[in-house]
Amino acid sequence: MFQGLAMRFGVYVGPRSVMGAGLHFSHPTSVVIGDRLVLGERCRLYQQVTLAGAPGGEEAFPRLGNDVVVYPGAKVIGEGRVGNNVIIGANAVVNRSFGDNVVLAGVPARIVKRLEPVDESSLS
């Protein structure tokens, strides 16, 4: 499956990464998901997104919570992690941890807006 994604769409997924249900590639070109990463449920990734860990222990690999949208060109690298219901703006670089219900933008990424929490019961 991973080889098919790479050959057909230019999407690389590390073999030990874990993808939550409902992962969606809106424009599946030039997307890199490094090895040993964890993505939550219902994540949406646009083109030229990179999710990559840094050398070091298990804590150095980024993770996306549930209901995360990563817009084109954004990078989640090093110790970058985001919680649930997060929007990462185009070309942002996330290199540290952020909590739930935020919009991130910039290089390095910073919180530019707070969001209302998602009602989990409405997602079923």
KALINMO-V755906 format. One record per backbone hydrogen bond with DSSP energy under -0.5 kcal/mol. NH is the residue of the N-H (numbers start at 0). CO is the residue of the C=O. E is the energy in kcal/mol with one decimal. If there is no record, write none. Layout:
# KALINMO-V755906
nh:NH co:CO e:E
nh:NH co:CO e:E
This chain:
# KALINMO-V755906
nh:4 co:0 e:-2.1
nh:5 co:1 e:-2.1
nh:6 co:2 e:-2.6
nh:7 co:3 e:-2.5
nh:8 co:4 e:-2.1
nh:9 co:4 e:-0.8
nh:9 co:5 e:-1.0
nh:10 co:4 e:-1.5
nh:11 co:9 e:-0.6
nh:11 co:30 e:-3.0
nh:13 co:32 e:-2.9
nh:13 co:33 e:-0.5
nh:16 co:13 e:-1.8
nh:17 co:36 e:-3.2
nh:19 co:38 e:-1.1
nh:19 co:39 e:-0.7
nh:22 co:19 e:-1.0
nh:23 co:42 e:-2.6
nh:25 co:23 e:-0.8
nh:25 co:44 e:-1.8
nh:26 co:44 e:-0.6
nh:27 co:24 e:-0.5
nh:28 co:26 e:-2.4
nh:29 co:8 e:-0.6
nh:30 co:9 e:-0.9
nh:31 co:48 e:-2.7
nh:32 co:11 e:-3.0
nh:33 co:31 e:-0.6
nh:33 co:50 e:-3.3
nh:36 co:33 e:-0.6
nh:37 co:61 e:-1.0
nh:38 co:17 e:-2.8
nh:39 co:63 e:-1.5
nh:39 co:64 e:-0.7
nh:41 co:20 e:-2.9
nh:42 co:39 e:-0.6
nh:43 co:67 e:-2.6
nh:44 co:23 e:-2.7
nh:45 co:69 e:-2.2
nh:47 co:28 e:-2.4
nh:48 co:45 e:-0.7
nh:49 co:73 e:-2.0
nh:50 co:31 e:-2.8
nh:51 co:49 e:-0.5
nh:51 co:75 e:-2.3
nh:53 co:59 e:-1.2
nh:59 co:56 e:-1.9
nh:60 co:57 e:-1.3
nh:62 co:79 e:-0.6
nh:63 co:37 e:-2.0
nh:64 co:81 e:-0.7
nh:64 co:82 e:-1.1
nh:66 co:40 e:-2.9
nh:68 co:85 e:-2.3
nh:69 co:43 e:-2.8
nh:70 co:68 e:-0.6
nh:70 co:87 e:-2.6
nh:72 co:46 e:-1.9
nh:73 co:70 e:-1.7
nh:74 co:91 e:-2.8
nh:75 co:49 e:-2.6
nh:76 co:74 e:-0.5
nh:76 co:93 e:-2.5
nh:77 co:51 e:-0.6
nh:78 co:94 e:-0.6
nh:79 co:76 e:-2.3
nh:80 co:95 e:-1.2
nh:81 co:62 e:-2.3
nh:82 co:98 e:-1.4
nh:84 co:65 e:-2.6
nh:86 co:101 e:-2.1
nh:87 co:68 e:-3.0
nh:88 co:86 e:-0.6
nh:88 co:103 e:-3.0
nh:90 co:71 e:-1.7
nh:91 co:88 e:-1.8
nh:92 co:105 e:-2.1
nh:93 co:74 e:-3.2
nh:93 co:91 e:-0.5
nh:94 co:92 e:-0.7
nh:97 co:80 e:-1.9
nh:100 co:83 e:-2.5
nh:101 co:84 e:-0.6
nh:102 co:112 e:-2.4
nh:103 co:86 e:-3.2
nh:104 co:109 e:-1.9
nh:107 co:92 e:-0.5
nh:108 co:92 e:-3.1
nh:109 co:104 e:-2.1
nh:111 co:102 e:-2.9
nh:112 co:102 e:-1.1
nh:114 co:100 e:-2.9
nh:119 co:117 e:-0.9
nh:121 co:118 e:-1.5
nh:122 co:119 e:-1.3
nh:123 co:120 e:-0.6
